[in-house]
């Protein structure tokens, strides 16, 4: 068996010989547009439709157009049809559509709205497409053979305006790409006229901003747009247009950025709803119909539509970015150009088209002039010409005999010999030869046009004015100054809804939206664990947790995961940097840090600390010395002053109002004496009057500091039961020495 022959190949040489031709073919002949604003596939399709007479004729089946196009573009029927679909008025991809359509051609803003088969749809060229074929039969552009050399096709189309900037164009080649935005045709023509008149400083002001078929709003940034205009690189933002329906309390989105689709927006919104980040929306509906796009959001009561849309602009593609890369083929080479450079290159191209047109017309007129010069010589003796023709015996000798008799060349003699007998009268011949003067003047004028760039510019300006007046349309994309848009505060980006927070003895935290609690109050907890506190709040609130280590831990509620009653909860040591033996004693939610915290200590003192003392300018999560390092017997949040009850270890009870306690600015203040000690008594609990049943609360009322009054027999059992069931007993269980306190 022969050993296989291994041939060594140079990688660079292989890439150069095999890959480079493919890459250049994709760059030059497929993906990137040329100076006439068209890719080869677009150009072949339009030229085929022009050849079919669809510029002025009736609509024809799309299948017919696709079949005819394959004669010069053999890349598959669906590839050609998809190219045509994007160019149609019905698809709305182009700001200036080139193909009139009848039937379902889908919509550019819908990813899932499929276009109908080509056998069902019909199409023809739009009136503006005539500007792509101006004088194309006068050698304005070079023609090349098609792929099988059976016909010819134009290399470029002699478009009369810079269409490269009039329609969006995207393409991905090999190692490079192109993304050209569209500009309003009226503004583009005015800017081009200013450029031709050497008023380049006016070009940027006349070309206000890009314009798109899907409308929307463009956030105007002058510096960024000027950078795009000068370099061809940069980006700008587009945002959706919406209206608020007060009657139905819903938001109707009627225009979206060109760079996104309806389905992409809806998918993102649904994902936000599933994640619990879009609770203000009840339902999302696609109500797009023949009248146009509409995406409806049904809102919950008390939802602010402006704040909601501000969030959605940030969280979805309702606000999106268009990245510009003005990469196009110029003279067979890809170039990234700014607007002024594109207009300059288009001017060179258009002037070349005009020179070719004028040269063609000059040649045709010179041919006519030459013939008429021969006819002029016949006027000297018509009878002689007739006699020569009549007396010549052989037909092939007529032309030589006329050439000899009148000193004319063969072309002139052939033209004279072909004149009808009825035209061999002096009136006709004089009428024809009168054109000699006008022809000479016209030829001289054409020669001057060919040699005069200024006259060529004037010709182009007239074309631009005609295009502007006949085909210009109002701007669709609204321009909004970026500075006029208020900056979204962090609070606006947070979903707003009511909730409850639950804290368990073993240090588990549950944040549950109020809507999830309706009729469902059975909490799943670990064995022997139970809830020690339950508070209400809103998703935008801060949560402050007070621990047995005299620390306050601050959390943002919107950063905490939403749970259900069937969840065990979040283990707090995973959320805050607590020590292993540290217990969470109390929690409070706040949005404005109003109110006070009241701390009751074993020595009978109480500290009334403003909640604002726990507010920090920076996002600190841990505050040390949150309260005094004394044995703690009670914590309570005071929205306003209220009447409370203090219980001592010798069954003394004191009813007091917190207004009698002076506020202290320092968090770890020892506070003031409230319950005086007697016989070495200690404070064991602080309760509200709602937590106990006293026959005569005034009996225990006194101005602080005071020892309090002994419990009446009628109140003893009630108070003991309430204290045993109160959250303060749960609090005492978490404190050092809890067993002794409970025994007391």
C-alpha positions as CSV (number, residue, x, y, z in Angstrom):
1,X,0.0,0.0,0.0
2,X,1.4,3.3,-1.0
3,X,2.0,6.0,1.6
4,X,-0.2,9.1,1.3
5,X,1.5,12.0,-0.3
6,X,1.5,15.0,2.1
7,X,1.7,18.3,0.3
8,X,2.8,21.3,2.3
9,X,1.0,24.6,1.5
10,X,1.8,28.1,2.6
11,X,-1.1,29.4,4.6
12,X,-0.7,33.0,3.5
13,X,-0.5,32.0,-0.1
14,X,-3.6,29.8,0.2
15,X,-5.6,32.6,1.8
16,X,-4.5,35.0,-0.9
17,X,-5.4,32.7,-3.7
18,X,-8.6,31.2,-2.3
19,X,-10.1,33.5,0.3
20,X,-9.2,36.9,-0.9
21,X,-11.2,36.7,-4.2
22,X,-14.3,35.6,-2.2
23,X,-13.8,38.4,0.3
24,X,-13.4,41.1,-2.4
25,X,-16.4,39.7,-4.3
26,X,-18.6,40.1,-1.2
27,X,-17.2,43.6,-0.4
28,X,-17.4,45.0,-4.0
29,X,-20.3,43.1,-5.5
30,X,-22.7,42.1,-2.7
31,X,-22.8,43.8,0.7
32,X,-21.8,47.4,0.4
33,X,-23.8,50.1,-1.5
34,X,-22.2,52.2,-4.2
35,X,-22.4,56.0,-4.9
36,X,-25.8,55.6,-6.5
37,X,-27.2,54.4,-3.2
38,X,-27.8,50.8,-4.4
39,X,-26.3,47.4,-3.9
40,X,-25.9,45.2,-7.0
41,X,-29.1,43.2,-6.1
42,X,-31.2,46.4,-5.8
43,X,-29.8,47.8,-9.1
44,X,-30.5,44.7,-11.1
45,X,-34.0,44.5,-9.8
46,X,-34.8,48.1,-10.5
47,X,-33.3,47.9,-14.0
48,X,-35.3,44.8,-14.8
49,X,-38.5,46.5,-13.7
50,X,-37.6,49.6,-15.8
51,X,-37.0,47.3,-18.8
52,X,-40.4,45.7,-18.2
53,X,-42.1,49.1,-18.6
54,X,-43.2,49.2,-14.9
55,X,-42.4,52.8,-14.5
56,X,-45.6,53.9,-16.2
57,X,-47.4,50.6,-16.7
58,X,-49.8,48.7,-14.6
59,X,-48.9,46.5,-11.6
60,X,-47.7,43.1,-12.4
61,X,-47.3,39.9,-10.3
62,X,-44.2,39.9,-8.2
63,X,-43.4,36.4,-9.4
64,X,-43.1,37.8,-13.0
65,X,-40.6,40.5,-11.8
66,X,-38.6,37.9,-9.9
67,X,-38.4,35.6,-12.9
68,X,-37.3,38.4,-15.2
69,X,-34.7,39.6,-12.7
70,X,-33.1,36.2,-12.6
71,X,-31.9,36.8,-16.2
72,X,-29.2,39.2,-14.8
73,X,-29.2,38.2,-11.1
74,X,-29.1,34.3,-10.7
75,X,-29.2,34.2,-6.9
76,X,-32.5,32.4,-6.2
77,X,-36.0,33.6,-6.5
78,X,-36.6,34.1,-2.8
79,X,-33.4,36.1,-2.4
80,X,-34.6,38.5,-5.2
81,X,-38.1,38.7,-3.8
82,X,-36.8,39.5,-0.3
83,X,-34.8,42.3,-1.8
84,X,-37.9,43.7,-3.5
85,X,-40.0,43.4,-0.4
86,X,-37.6,45.7,1.5
87,X,-37.9,48.3,-1.3
88,X,-41.7,48.4,-1.4
89,X,-43.9,51.0,0.1
90,X,-45.9,48.3,2.0
91,X,-42.9,47.1,4.0
92,X,-42.0,50.6,5.1
93,X,-38.3,49.8,5.4
94,X,-37.3,52.8,3.2
95,X,-38.0,56.4,3.9
96,X,-38.3,56.9,0.2
97,X,-39.7,53.6,-1.2
98,X,-38.9,52.8,-4.8
99,X,-41.5,50.1,-5.5
100,X,-45.2,50.5,-5.4
101,X,-46.9,47.5,-3.9
102,X,-50.2,45.7,-3.6
103,X,-50.7,42.9,-1.2
104,X,-49.1,41.8,2.0
105,X,-45.4,42.7,2.1
106,X,-45.0,42.5,5.9
107,X,-43.8,45.4,8.0
108,X,-40.2,46.3,8.8
109,X,-41.1,46.9,12.5
110,X,-42.5,43.4,12.9
111,X,-40.2,40.4,13.0
112,X,-43.0,37.9,12.8
113,X,-45.3,39.5,10.3
114,X,-44.4,37.4,7.2
115,X,-44.8,38.7,3.6
116,X,-47.1,36.9,1.2
117,X,-45.8,34.6,-1.6
118,X,-44.8,36.4,-4.8
119,X,-47.6,34.8,-6.7
120,X,-50.1,36.7,-4.6
121,X,-48.5,40.2,-4.5
122,X,-48.1,42.8,-7.3
123,X,-45.7,45.6,-7.8
124,X,-44.4,48.4,-10.1
125,X,-42.0,51.3,-9.8
126,X,-42.8,54.4,-7.8
127,X,-42.7,57.7,-9.6
128,X,-39.5,58.7,-7.7
129,X,-37.8,55.7,-9.3
130,X,-37.8,57.6,-12.7
131,X,-35.0,59.7,-11.2
132,X,-32.7,56.7,-11.3
133,X,-33.1,56.3,-15.0
134,X,-32.8,59.9,-16.3
135,X,-31.2,59.7,-19.8
136,X,-30.0,56.1,-19.2
137,X,-30.4,55.5,-22.9
138,X,-27.9,58.3,-23.7
139,X,-24.8,56.5,-22.5
140,X,-24.8,58.2,-19.1
141,X,-23.4,55.1,-17.4
142,X,-21.3,52.2,-18.7
143,X,-23.0,48.9,-19.4
144,X,-21.4,45.4,-18.9
145,X,-22.5,42.0,-20.0
146,X,-24.7,40.0,-17.7
147,X,-23.5,36.7,-16.1
148,X,-24.1,34.6,-19.3
149,X,-23.3,37.3,-21.8
150,X,-26.8,37.3,-23.3
151,X,-27.6,40.9,-22.4
152,X,-26.2,44.0,-20.8
153,X,-26.8,45.8,-17.5
154,X,-25.7,49.1,-16.1
155,X,-22.7,49.4,-13.7
156,X,-24.5,52.2,-11.9
157,X,-27.8,54.1,-12.3
158,X,-27.6,57.8,-13.2
159,X,-29.7,59.0,-10.2
160,X,-30.3,62.7,-10.2
161,X,-30.0,63.2,-6.4
162,X,-27.7,61.7,-3.7
163,X,-29.9,58.7,-3.0
164,X,-27.1,57.1,-0.9
165,X,-28.3,59.4,1.9
166,X,-32.0,59.3,1.1
167,X,-32.6,55.7,2.2
168,X,-31.2,53.6,5.1
169,X,-28.7,51.0,3.9
170,X,-27.1,48.2,6.0
171,X,-24.6,45.6,4.9
172,X,-22.2,43.1,6.4
173,X,-19.2,42.2,4.2
174,X,-16.0,40.3,5.1
175,X,-14.1,42.2,7.6
176,X,-16.2,45.4,7.3
177,X,-19.7,46.6,7.4
178,X,-21.9,49.5,6.5
179,X,-24.8,51.2,8.2
180,X,-26.1,54.4,6.6
181,X,-29.0,56.3,8.0
182,X,-31.6,58.0,5.9
183,X,-32.2,61.8,5.6
184,X,-35.4,63.6,4.6
185,X,-35.4,64.1,0.8
186,X,-36.4,67.8,1.0
187,X,-33.6,68.6,3.5
188,X,-31.1,66.5,1.6
189,X,-31.8,68.3,-1.7
190,X,-31.5,71.7,0.0
191,X,-28.3,70.7,1.7
192,X,-26.9,69.4,-1.6
193,X,-27.8,72.7,-3.4
194,X,-26.0,74.6,-0.6
195,X,-22.9,72.3,-1.1
196,X,-23.0,72.9,-4.9
197,X,-23.2,76.7,-4.3
198,X,-20.1,76.5,-2.0
199,X,-22.1,77.2,1.1
200,X,-20.7,74.3,3.0
201,X,-21.2,76.0,6.4
202,X,-25.0,75.8,5.7
203,X,-25.0,72.1,4.8
204,X,-25.1,70.9,8.5
205,X,-27.8,73.4,9.4
206,X,-30.0,72.4,6.4
207,X,-29.5,68.7,7.0
208,X,-31.1,68.9,10.4
209,X,-30.9,65.2,11.5
210,X,-31.6,61.7,10.1
211,X,-35.2,60.8,9.3
212,X,-36.7,57.3,9.3
213,X,-39.7,55.6,7.8
214,X,-40.9,54.4,11.3
215,X,-40.9,58.0,12.7
216,X,-40.1,58.0,16.4
217,X,-38.2,60.8,18.1
218,X,-34.5,61.5,17.7
219,X,-32.6,62.8,20.7
220,X,-30.6,65.7,19.2
221,X,-27.0,66.0,20.2
222,X,-25.3,68.7,18.0
223,X,-21.8,67.7,18.7
224,X,-22.4,64.0,18.0
225,X,-24.3,64.6,14.8
226,X,-21.6,67.0,13.5
227,X,-19.1,64.2,14.2
228,X,-21.2,61.8,12.1
229,X,-21.5,64.4,9.3
230,X,-17.7,64.9,9.3
231,X,-16.3,61.4,9.8
232,X,-19.1,59.0,8.9
233,X,-18.8,57.4,12.4
234,X,-20.9,57.9,15.5
235,X,-24.3,57.1,17.0
236,X,-27.5,58.8,18.1
237,X,-30.6,57.7,20.1
238,X,-34.1,57.1,18.9
239,X,-37.1,56.7,21.2
240,X,-40.7,55.6,20.8
241,X,-43.7,57.9,20.5
242,X,-46.6,57.2,22.8
243,X,-49.9,58.7,23.8
244,X,-51.8,58.3,27.1
245,X,-55.5,57.3,26.9
246,X,-57.1,58.7,30.1
247,X,-60.5,57.0,29.5
248,X,-59.0,53.5,29.4
249,X,-56.0,54.3,31.6
250,X,-53.6,52.9,29.1
251,X,-50.5,53.8,27.2
252,X,-50.6,53.5,23.4
253,X,-47.2,53.2,21.7
254,X,-47.6,54.3,18.1
255,X,-44.1,54.7,16.8
256,X,-40.9,52.8,17.6
257,X,-37.2,53.2,16.7
258,X,-36.1,52.0,13.3
259,X,-33.6,49.7,14.9
260,X,-36.0,47.5,16.9
261,X,-39.1,45.4,16.4
262,X,-42.5,45.2,18.1
263,X,-41.8,41.6,19.2
264,X,-38.4,42.5,20.7
265,X,-40.1,45.2,22.8
266,X,-42.9,42.9,23.9
267,X,-40.6,40.1,24.9
268,X,-38.5,42.4,27.1
269,X,-41.7,43.8,28.7
270,X,-43.0,40.3,29.4
271,X,-39.6,39.3,30.9
272,X,-39.8,42.3,33.2
273,X,-43.3,41.4,34.3
274,X,-42.3,37.8,35.1
275,X,-39.3,39.2,37.1
276,X,-41.7,41.4,39.1
277,X,-40.1,44.6,37.8
278,X,-43.1,45.8,35.8
279,X,-46.0,45.6,38.3
280,X,-47.7,48.7,37.1
281,X,-48.8,47.0,33.9
282,X,-51.8,44.6,33.9
283,X,-51.7,43.6,30.2
284,X,-49.7,44.1,27.0
285,X,-51.6,44.0,23.7
286,X,-50.4,44.2,20.1
287,X,-53.2,46.2,18.3
288,X,-51.4,46.8,15.1
289,X,-53.7,46.9,12.1
290,X,-54.0,48.5,8.7
291,X,-53.9,51.9,10.2
292,X,-50.5,51.3,11.6
293,X,-48.5,50.2,14.6
294,X,-50.0,50.2,18.1
295,X,-48.8,48.6,21.3
296,X,-51.2,49.0,24.2
297,X,-50.2,48.8,27.9
298,X,-53.1,48.5,30.4
299,X,-52.0,50.3,33.6
300,X,-52.9,49.7,37.2
301,X,-54.6,52.5,39.2
302,X,-52.5,55.3,40.4
303,X,-49.7,54.6,37.9
304,X,-47.9,57.6,36.6
305,X,-47.6,57.0,32.8
306,X,-44.6,59.4,32.4
307,X,-42.6,57.8,35.1
308,X,-43.4,54.3,33.7
309,X,-42.3,55.3,30.2
310,X,-39.1,56.8,31.6
311,X,-38.3,53.4,33.1
312,X,-39.3,51.5,29.9
313,X,-37.1,53.8,27.8
314,X,-34.2,52.7,29.9
315,X,-35.1,49.0,30.3
316,X,-36.3,48.1,26.8
317,X,-35.5,49.0,23.2
318,X,-38.3,51.6,23.2
319,X,-35.2,53.8,23.3
320,X,-32.4,52.5,21.0
321,X,-29.2,53.5,19.4
322,X,-28.4,53.8,15.7
323,X,-24.7,53.3,15.1
324,X,-23.5,55.0,11.9
325,X,-20.8,53.6,9.6
326,X,-20.9,55.4,6.2
327,X,-18.9,52.8,4.3
328,X,-19.6,52.6,0.6
329,X,-17.9,51.6,-2.7
330,X,-16.4,54.5,-4.6
331,X,-14.6,53.8,-7.8
332,X,-14.3,50.1,-6.9
333,X,-12.9,50.7,-3.4
334,X,-14.6,50.7,0.0
335,X,-14.4,54.0,1.8
336,X,-15.8,55.5,5.0
337,X,-16.8,59.0,4.2
338,X,-18.5,61.9,6.0
339,X,-21.6,63.6,4.5
340,X,-19.5,66.4,2.8
341,X,-17.2,63.7,1.3
342,X,-20.2,61.7,0.1
343,X,-21.7,64.8,-1.5
344,X,-18.4,65.5,-3.1
345,X,-18.0,62.0,-4.5
346,X,-21.7,62.0,-5.7
347,X,-21.0,65.3,-7.5
348,X,-18.1,63.8,-9.3
349,X,-20.3,60.8,-10.3
350,X,-23.2,63.0,-11.4
351,X,-20.9,65.3,-13.4
352,X,-19.4,62.3,-15.2
353,X,-23.0,61.1,-16.0
354,X,-23.8,64.5,-17.4
355,X,-20.6,64.7,-19.4
356,X,-21.3,61.3,-21.0
357,X,-24.9,62.4,-21.7
358,X,-23.8,65.7,-23.3
359,X,-21.1,63.9,-25.3
360,X,-23.7,61.4,-26.5
361,X,-26.2,64.2,-27.5
362,X,-23.3,66.1,-29.2
363,X,-22.4,63.0,-31.2
364,X,-26.0,62.4,-32.3
365,X,-26.4,66.1,-33.3
366,X,-23.2,66.1,-35.2
367,X,-24.4,63.0,-37.2
368,X,-27.6,64.9,-38.0
369,X,-25.6,68.0,-38.9
370,X,-23.4,66.0,-41.2
371,X,-26.5,64.6,-43.0
372,X,-28.1,68.0,-43.4
373,X,-24.8,69.4,-44.8
374,X,-25.1,66.9,-47.6
375,X,-28.8,67.7,-48.1
376,X,-27.9,71.4,-48.3
377,X,-25.7,70.7,-51.3
378,X,-28.5,69.0,-53.1
379,X,-30.5,72.2,-52.9
380,X,-28.1,73.7,-55.5
381,X,-29.5,71.3,-58.1
382,X,-32.4,69.0,-57.2
383,X,-33.1,68.2,-60.8
384,X,-29.6,66.9,-61.2
385,X,-29.9,64.6,-58.2
386,X,-33.2,63.2,-59.6
387,X,-31.7,62.8,-63.1
388,X,-28.7,60.9,-61.6
389,X,-30.9,58.5,-59.7
390,X,-33.3,58.0,-62.7
391,X,-30.5,57.5,-65.3
392,X,-28.4,55.2,-63.1
393,X,-28.9,51.7,-64.4
394,X,-27.8,49.7,-61.4
395,X,-29.0,50.3,-57.8
396,X,-25.6,49.9,-56.2
397,X,-24.3,52.7,-58.4
398,X,-26.7,55.3,-57.1
399,X,-24.7,56.2,-54.0
400,X,-21.3,56.4,-55.8
401,X,-22.8,58.6,-58.5
402,X,-24.3,61.0,-56.0
403,X,-21.0,61.1,-54.1
404,X,-19.2,62.1,-57.3
405,X,-21.7,64.6,-58.6
406,X,-22.1,66.6,-55.3
407,X,-18.8,65.9,-53.6
408,X,-20.4,64.3,-50.5
409,X,-19.4,61.2,-48.6
410,X,-21.1,57.8,-48.5
411,X,-23.2,58.5,-45.4
412,X,-24.6,61.7,-46.9
413,X,-25.3,60.1,-50.2
414,X,-27.0,57.1,-48.6
415,X,-29.3,59.5,-46.6
416,X,-30.2,61.5,-49.8
417,X,-30.9,58.3,-51.8
418,X,-33.3,57.2,-49.1
419,X,-35.4,60.4,-49.2
420,X,-39.0,59.7,-50.3
421,X,-40.0,60.9,-53.7
422,X,-42.7,63.1,-52.1
423,X,-40.0,64.9,-50.1
424,X,-38.0,65.9,-53.1
425,X,-39.4,69.4,-53.2
426,X,-37.8,72.6,-52.4
427,X,-40.0,73.4,-49.4
428,X,-39.2,70.2,-47.6
429,X,-35.5,70.5,-48.3
430,X,-35.3,74.2,-47.2
431,X,-37.2,73.3,-44.0
432,X,-34.7,70.6,-43.2
433,X,-31.7,72.6,-43.9
434,X,-32.9,75.5,-41.7
435,X,-32.0,73.2,-38.7
436,X,-28.4,73.7,-39.5
437,X,-28.1,76.9,-37.5
438,X,-29.9,75.6,-34.5
439,X,-27.9,72.4,-34.6
440,X,-24.6,74.3,-34.7
441,X,-25.6,76.4,-31.8
442,X,-26.8,73.3,-29.8
443,X,-23.5,71.5,-30.5
444,X,-21.5,74.5,-29.4
445,X,-23.6,74.7,-26.2
446,X,-23.1,71.0,-25.5
447,X,-19.3,71.5,-25.9
448,X,-19.5,74.4,-23.5
449,X,-21.5,72.2,-21.0
450,X,-18.9,69.5,-21.2
451,X,-16.1,71.9,-20.5
452,X,-17.8,74.0,-17.8
453,X,-18.1,72.5,-14.3
454,X,-20.1,75.5,-13.2
455,X,-22.8,75.0,-15.8
456,X,-22.9,71.3,-14.9
457,X,-23.5,72.3,-11.3
458,X,-26.4,74.6,-12.4
459,X,-27.9,71.7,-14.3
460,X,-27.7,69.5,-11.3
461,X,-29.2,72.2,-9.0
462,X,-32.2,72.5,-11.4
463,X,-32.6,68.7,-11.2
464,X,-32.4,68.8,-7.3
465,X,-35.1,71.5,-7.1
466,X,-37.4,69.5,-9.4
467,X,-36.9,66.4,-7.3
468,X,-37.5,68.3,-4.1
469,X,-40.7,69.9,-5.4
470,X,-42.1,66.7,-6.9
471,X,-41.0,64.0,-4.5
472,X,-40.3,65.8,-1.2
473,X,-42.2,64.7,1.9
474,X,-42.6,66.1,5.4
475,X,-40.2,64.9,8.1
476,X,-41.4,61.8,10.0
477,X,-38.8,61.6,12.8
478,X,-39.3,64.4,15.3
479,X,-36.2,66.1,16.7
480,X,-36.0,66.6,20.4
481,X,-33.0,68.3,22.1
482,X,-31.4,65.8,24.4
483,X,-30.9,68.5,27.0
484,X,-34.7,69.1,27.2
485,X,-35.3,65.6,28.4
486,X,-35.2,65.4,32.2
487,X,-32.7,63.0,33.6
488,X,-34.3,60.0,35.1
489,X,-33.7,59.8,38.9
490,X,-32.8,56.4,40.3
491,X,-36.2,56.4,42.1
492,X,-38.1,56.6,38.8
493,X,-36.4,53.5,37.6
494,X,-37.8,51.5,40.5
495,X,-41.1,49.7,40.2
496,X,-43.6,51.1,42.7
497,X,-45.9,48.8,44.6
498,X,-47.0,48.0,48.2
499,X,-45.6,45.1,50.1
500,X,-45.1,43.5,53.5
501,X,-41.9,42.5,55.2
502,X,-41.7,39.6,57.6
503,X,-38.8,38.9,60.1
504,X,-38.5,35.6,61.8
505,X,-36.7,34.6,65.0
506,X,-34.1,32.6,63.2
507,X,-33.1,35.5,61.0
508,X,-35.2,34.9,57.8
509,X,-36.6,37.8,55.8
510,X,-39.6,37.7,53.5
511,X,-40.5,40.6,51.1
512,X,-43.9,39.8,49.7
513,X,-46.0,42.1,47.4
514,X,-49.4,42.9,48.7
515,X,-51.0,41.3,45.7
516,X,-49.4,38.0,46.5
517,X,-50.9,38.0,50.1
518,X,-54.5,38.2,49.1
519,X,-56.2,35.3,50.9
520,X,-52.9,33.6,51.5
521,X,-51.5,34.0,55.1
522,X,-50.1,30.6,55.8
523,X,-46.3,31.1,55.9
524,X,-43.8,28.4,55.3
525,X,-41.2,28.5,58.0
526,X,-38.4,26.3,59.4
527,X,-39.4,24.0,62.3
528,X,-39.7,25.9,65.6
529,X,-39.2,29.2,63.8
530,X,-41.8,31.9,63.9
531,X,-42.5,35.5,62.8
532,X,-41.4,38.2,65.3
533,X,-42.3,41.2,63.2
534,X,-44.5,42.2,60.3
535,X,-44.5,45.7,58.7
536,X,-45.9,47.3,55.6
537,X,-43.9,49.4,53.1
538,X,-43.4,50.2,49.4
539,X,-40.8,48.9,47.0
540,X,-38.9,52.2,46.9
541,X,-38.4,52.3,50.7
542,X,-35.3,51.7,52.7
543,X,-35.3,48.8,55.2
544,X,-33.4,49.3,58.4
545,X,-32.6,46.3,60.6
546,X,-31.4,46.7,64.2
547,X,-29.3,43.9,65.6
548,X,-28.2,42.7,69.0
549,X,-24.7,44.1,68.3
550,X,-26.0,47.7,68.4
551,X,-25.7,47.9,64.6
552,X,-28.2,49.1,62.0
553,X,-28.1,47.4,58.6
554,X,-29.6,49.4,55.7
555,X,-31.0,47.7,52.6
556,X,-32.9,48.9,49.5
557,X,-36.2,47.0,49.3
558,X,-36.2,47.0,45.5
559,X,-32.9,45.2,45.6
560,X,-34.4,42.4,47.7
561,X,-36.1,39.5,45.8
562,X,-39.9,39.3,45.9
563,X,-41.0,36.1,47.6
564,X,-44.2,34.2,48.3
565,X,-45.7,32.9,51.5
566,X,-44.7,29.4,50.4
567,X,-41.0,30.4,50.4
568,X,-38.8,30.0,53.5
569,X,-37.4,33.5,53.1
570,X,-33.9,35.0,52.6
571,X,-31.3,34.2,55.3
572,X,-30.2,37.6,56.6
573,X,-26.5,36.7,57.1
574,X,-26.4,36.3,53.3
575,X,-27.7,39.8,52.8
576,X,-25.8,41.7,55.6
577,X,-22.3,41.2,57.1
578,X,-23.6,40.0,60.5
579,X,-21.6,38.1,63.0
580,X,-22.5,34.4,63.6
581,X,-24.1,35.1,67.1
582,X,-25.7,38.4,66.0
583,X,-29.5,38.5,66.1
584,X,-31.9,40.8,64.2
585,X,-34.2,42.5,66.7
586,X,-36.3,45.0,64.9
587,X,-36.9,46.4,61.5
588,X,-38.5,49.6,60.0
589,X,-39.2,50.8,56.5
590,X,-39.0,54.4,55.4
591,X,-38.9,56.6,52.4
592,X,-38.3,60.0,54.0
593,X,-36.6,59.1,57.3
594,X,-39.4,60.9,59.2
595,X,-40.3,59.8,62.8
596,X,-38.3,58.5,65.7
597,X,-36.9,55.3,67.1
598,X,-37.5,54.7,70.8
599,X,-35.1,52.4,72.6
600,X,-36.0,51.2,76.2
601,X,-33.2,49.9,78.4
602,X,-33.1,47.7,81.4
603,X,-32.1,50.6,83.7
604,X,-35.4,52.3,83.0
605,X,-34.0,54.9,80.6
606,X,-35.3,55.4,77.1
607,X,-33.6,57.1,74.1
608,X,-35.8,58.8,71.5
609,X,-33.6,59.1,68.3
610,X,-34.7,60.8,65.1
611,X,-34.9,58.3,62.3
612,X,-33.0,60.9,60.2
613,X,-29.9,60.1,62.3
614,X,-29.7,56.8,60.3
615,X,-29.9,58.6,56.9
616,X,-26.5,58.8,55.1
617,X,-25.5,60.7,52.0
618,X,-23.4,57.7,50.8
619,X,-24.9,54.3,50.3
620,X,-23.6,52.9,53.6
621,X,-25.1,49.5,54.5
622,X,-23.8,49.2,58.1
623,X,-24.0,51.8,60.9
624,X,-22.2,51.0,64.1
625,X,-23.4,52.4,67.5
626,X,-27.0,52.4,66.3
627,X,-28.1,52.6,69.9
628,X,-26.5,52.5,73.4
629,X,-24.7,49.4,74.6
630,X,-27.1,48.8,77.4
631,X,-29.3,45.8,78.1
632,X,-32.2,46.4,75.7
633,X,-35.8,45.7,76.7
634,X,-37.8,47.3,73.9
635,X,-37.7,49.0,70.4
636,X,-40.4,50.9,68.8
637,X,-40.7,53.1,65.7
638,X,-42.8,56.3,66.3
639,X,-44.4,58.0,63.4
640,X,-45.7,60.4,65.9
641,X,-45.8,60.6,69.7
642,X,-48.1,58.0,71.3
643,X,-49.0,56.6,74.7
644,X,-47.0,53.6,75.8
645,X,-46.8,51.3,78.9
646,X,-43.6,50.3,80.8
647,X,-43.5,47.2,83.0
648,X,-41.0,46.7,85.8
649,X,-39.7,43.5,87.4
650,X,-41.7,44.2,90.6
651,X,-45.1,44.5,88.7
652,X,-45.0,48.3,88.6
653,X,-46.7,49.7,85.5
654,X,-46.2,53.2,84.1
655,X,-48.3,54.7,81.4
656,X,-46.6,57.7,79.7
657,X,-46.6,59.7,76.5
658,X,-43.5,59.8,74.4
659,X,-43.8,63.5,73.9
660,X,-42.4,63.8,77.5
661,X,-39.1,62.3,76.2
662,X,-36.7,64.7,74.7
663,X,-35.2,63.7,71.3
664,X,-31.5,63.0,71.2
665,X,-29.4,63.6,68.0
666,X,-26.7,61.1,68.9
667,X,-27.6,57.5,67.9
668,X,-25.9,55.8,70.9
669,X,-27.3,58.3,73.5
670,X,-28.3,56.7,76.8
671,X,-31.5,58.7,76.8
672,X,-33.5,60.0,79.8
673,X,-34.9,58.2,82.8
674,X,-38.5,57.1,82.3
675,X,-39.2,54.3,84.8
676,X,-37.5,54.8,88.1
677,X,-36.1,51.9,89.9
678,X,-37.4,50.7,93.3
679,X,-36.0,47.9,95.3
680,X,-33.5,47.3,92.5
681,X,-36.3,46.8,90.0
682,X,-35.6,46.7,86.3
683,X,-37.6,47.5,83.2
684,X,-38.7,44.2,81.5
685,X,-41.1,45.3,78.7
686,X,-42.4,48.3,76.8
687,X,-45.9,47.8,75.3
688,X,-48.7,49.8,73.7
689,X,-52.1,50.2,75.3
690,X,-53.6,48.1,72.4
691,X,-51.5,45.2,73.6
692,X,-53.0,45.1,77.1
693,X,-56.5,45.4,78.7
694,X,-56.5,47.9,81.5
695,X,-59.7,48.9,83.2
696,X,-58.4,52.4,84.1
697,X,-55.2,53.4,82.2
698,X,-55.2,56.8,83.8
699,X,-54.5,55.1,87.1
700,X,-51.0,54.2,85.9
701,X,-50.4,57.5,84.2
702,X,-47.7,59.7,85.5
703,X,-45.2,62.3,84.3
704,X,-41.8,60.8,83.7
705,X,-39.6,59.9,85.4
706,X,-41.8,57.9,87.7
707,X,-41.8,54.6,89.5
708,X,-45.3,53.6,88.3
709,X,-48.1,51.9,90.1
710,X,-48.6,48.4,91.2
711,X,-50.9,46.3,89.0
712,X,-54.5,46.0,90.1
713,X,-55.8,42.5,90.6
714,X,-58.2,43.0,87.8
715,X,-55.4,43.9,85.4
716,X,-52.8,41.3,86.5
717,X,-54.0,38.3,84.5
718,X,-54.7,40.4,81.4
719,X,-51.4,42.1,81.5
720,X,-49.5,38.9,82.1
721,X,-51.2,37.3,79.1
722,X,-50.5,40.2,76.8
723,X,-46.9,40.5,77.9
724,X,-46.4,36.8,77.2
725,X,-47.9,37.1,73.7
726,X,-46.2,40.4,72.8
727,X,-43.4,40.9,70.4
728,X,-41.3,42.2,73.2
729,X,-41.1,38.8,74.8
730,X,-39.9,37.6,71.4
731,X,-37.4,40.4,71.5
732,X,-36.3,39.4,75.0
733,X,-35.7,35.8,73.8
734,X,-33.1,37.1,71.4
735,X,-31.2,39.2,74.0
736,X,-28.4,38.0,76.3
737,X,-29.7,36.8,79.7
738,X,-33.2,36.1,78.2
739,X,-33.8,33.1,80.4
740,X,-33.5,35.2,83.6
741,X,-35.7,37.9,82.2
742,X,-38.4,35.4,81.2
743,X,-38.3,33.8,84.6
744,X,-38.8,37.3,86.2
